[in-house]
Amino acid sequence: MNKEKLVEEVQKISGLSKKDAKKVVEGIFEAITNALAKGEEVAIAGFGTFRVVKRAAREARNPKTGEKIQVPAKVVPKFRPAKALKEAVK
């Protein structure tokens, strides 16, 4: 499912216009993104938790040349599904 299909599903379920459903979806994405950018955790009961984790610097190899390269540390978003979501997907 892509963003457009998600908007259509929100529209069907909520009865909102397509324009309003798109605003809702984009608003949710923006709110989650802003919270993660601040280093906050976003927990949605029954769905899951979004958080930011720091990946340590590491050594890797260039697959073409076999040369060792240093991959710097970075911060990445991570999602942990709630038990209810895991059960629904089974």
C-alpha atoms as a printed R data frame, in Angstrom:
   type eleno elety resid chain resno       x       y      z
1  ATOM     1    CA   MET     A     1   0.000   0.000  0.000
2  ATOM     2    CA   ASN     A     2   1.353   3.414 -0.898
3  ATOM     3    CA   LYS     A     3   0.427   6.847  0.453
4  ATOM     4    CA   GLU     A     4  -2.323   7.388 -2.137
5  ATOM     5    CA   LYS     A     5  -3.990   4.066 -1.273
6  ATOM     6    CA   LEU     A     6  -3.714   4.906  2.428
7  ATOM     7    CA   VAL     A     7  -5.505   8.210  1.795
8  ATOM     8    CA   GLU     A     8  -8.265   6.310 -0.054
9  ATOM     9    CA   GLU     A     9  -8.664   3.878  2.868
10 ATOM    10    CA   VAL     A    10  -8.857   6.739  5.387
11 ATOM    11    CA   GLN     A    11 -11.447   8.398  3.150
12 ATOM    12    CA   LYS     A    12 -13.574   5.227  2.982
13 ATOM    13    CA   ILE     A    13 -13.366   4.488  6.709
14 ATOM    14    CA   SER     A    14 -13.891   8.049  7.950
15 ATOM    15    CA   GLY     A    15 -16.270   9.432  5.343
16 ATOM    16    CA   LEU     A    16 -14.006  12.463  4.876
17 ATOM    17    CA   SER     A    17 -13.420  14.049  1.499
18 ATOM    18    CA   LYS     A    18 -10.286  12.908 -0.315
19 ATOM    19    CA   LYS     A    19  -8.719  16.329  0.317
20 ATOM    20    CA   ASP     A    20  -9.399  16.135  4.071
21 ATOM    21    CA   ALA     A    21  -8.241  12.505  4.275
22 ATOM    22    CA   LYS     A    22  -4.979  13.506  2.591
23 ATOM    23    CA   LYS     A    23  -4.526  16.316  5.144
24 ATOM    24    CA   VAL     A    24  -5.053  13.822  7.985
25 ATOM    25    CA   VAL     A    25  -2.531  11.316  6.609
26 ATOM    26    CA   GLU     A    26   0.058  14.004  5.875
27 ATOM    27    CA   GLY     A    27  -0.529  15.547  9.309
28 ATOM    28    CA   ILE     A    28   0.110  12.229 11.040
29 ATOM    29    CA   PHE     A    29   3.298  11.655  9.034
30 ATOM    30    CA   GLU     A    30   4.489  15.182  9.798
31 ATOM    31    CA   ALA     A    31   3.764  14.842 13.524
32 ATOM    32    CA   ILE     A    32   5.656  11.533 13.740
33 ATOM    33    CA   THR     A    33   8.577  12.919 11.713
34 ATOM    34    CA   ASN     A    34   8.807  16.064 13.863
35 ATOM    35    CA   ALA     A    35   8.761  14.063 17.097
36 ATOM    36    CA   LEU     A    36  11.478  11.697 15.858
37 ATOM    37    CA   ALA     A    37  13.590  14.641 14.675
38 ATOM    38    CA   LYS     A    38  13.477  15.936 18.273
39 ATOM    39    CA   GLY     A    39  14.582  12.520 19.556
40 ATOM    40    CA   GLU     A    40  11.155  11.735 21.011
41 ATOM    41    CA   GLU     A    41   9.474   8.340 20.978
42 ATOM    42    CA   VAL     A    42   6.021   8.028 19.377
43 ATOM    43    CA   ALA     A    43   3.896   5.257 20.915
44 ATOM    44    CA   ILE     A    44   0.533   4.470 19.327
45 ATOM    45    CA   ALA     A    45  -1.424   2.030 21.492
46 ATOM    46    CA   GLY     A    46  -2.343  -1.152 19.646
47 ATOM    47    CA   PHE     A    47  -0.149  -0.218 16.663
48 ATOM    48    CA   GLY     A    48   3.461   0.220 17.718
49 ATOM    49    CA   THR     A    49   6.285   2.517 18.710
50 ATOM    50    CA   PHE     A    50   8.502   4.675 16.541
51 ATOM    51    CA   ARG     A    51  11.852   5.680 18.015
52 ATOM    52    CA   VAL     A    52  15.282   6.868 16.992
53 ATOM    53    CA   VAL     A    53  18.355   4.694 17.522
54 ATOM    54    CA   LYS     A    54  22.014   5.451 17.004
55 ATOM    55    CA   ARG     A    55  23.979   3.029 14.872
56 ATOM    56    CA   ALA     A    56  27.634   2.768 15.822
57 ATOM    57    CA   ALA     A    57  30.428   3.470 13.370
58 ATOM    58    CA   ARG     A    58  31.685   0.304 11.711
59 ATOM    59    CA   GLU     A    59  34.083  -1.034  9.181
60 ATOM    60    CA   ALA     A    60  32.738  -2.411  5.902
61 ATOM    61    CA   ARG     A    61  34.074  -3.566  2.552
62 ATOM    62    CA   ASN     A    62  33.477  -2.186 -0.909
63 ATOM    63    CA   PRO     A    63  31.994  -5.225 -2.721
64 ATOM    64    CA   LYS     A    64  33.652  -4.290 -6.037
65 ATOM    65    CA   THR     A    65  37.191  -3.669 -4.821
66 ATOM    66    CA   GLY     A    66  37.269  -5.424 -1.459
67 ATOM    67    CA   GLU     A    67  38.699  -2.210  0.014
68 ATOM    68    CA   LYS     A    68  37.929  -1.588  3.697
69 ATOM    69    CA   ILE     A    69  35.935   1.574  4.340
70 ATOM    70    CA   GLN     A    70  34.781   3.276  7.518
71 ATOM    71    CA   VAL     A    71  31.005   3.739  7.812
72 ATOM    72    CA   PRO     A    72  30.264   6.637 10.195
73 ATOM    73    CA   ALA     A    73  27.811   6.448 13.089
74 ATOM    74    CA   LYS     A    74  24.309   7.611 12.252
75 ATOM    75    CA   VAL     A    75  20.852   8.024 13.721
76 ATOM    76    CA   VAL     A    76  18.007   6.037 12.129
77 ATOM    77    CA   PRO     A    77  14.265   5.653 12.787
78 ATOM    78    CA   LYS     A    78  13.042   2.296 14.058
79 ATOM    79    CA   PHE     A    79   9.554   0.808 14.454
80 ATOM    80    CA   ARG     A    80   8.490  -1.841 16.943
81 ATOM    81    CA   PRO     A    81   4.999  -3.256 16.314
82 ATOM    82    CA   ALA     A    82   2.572  -3.687 19.203
83 ATOM    83    CA   LYS     A    83   1.321  -7.132 20.176
84 ATOM    84    CA   ALA     A    84  -2.124  -6.348 18.708
85 ATOM    85    CA   LEU     A    85  -0.592  -5.512 15.315
86 ATOM    86    CA   LYS     A    86   1.528  -8.668 15.353
87 ATOM    87    CA   GLU     A    87  -1.559 -10.755 16.139
88 ATOM    88    CA   ALA     A    88  -3.600  -9.082 13.378
89 ATOM    89    CA   VAL     A    89  -0.941  -9.914 10.793
90 ATOM    90    CA   LYS     A    90  -0.635 -13.613 11.739
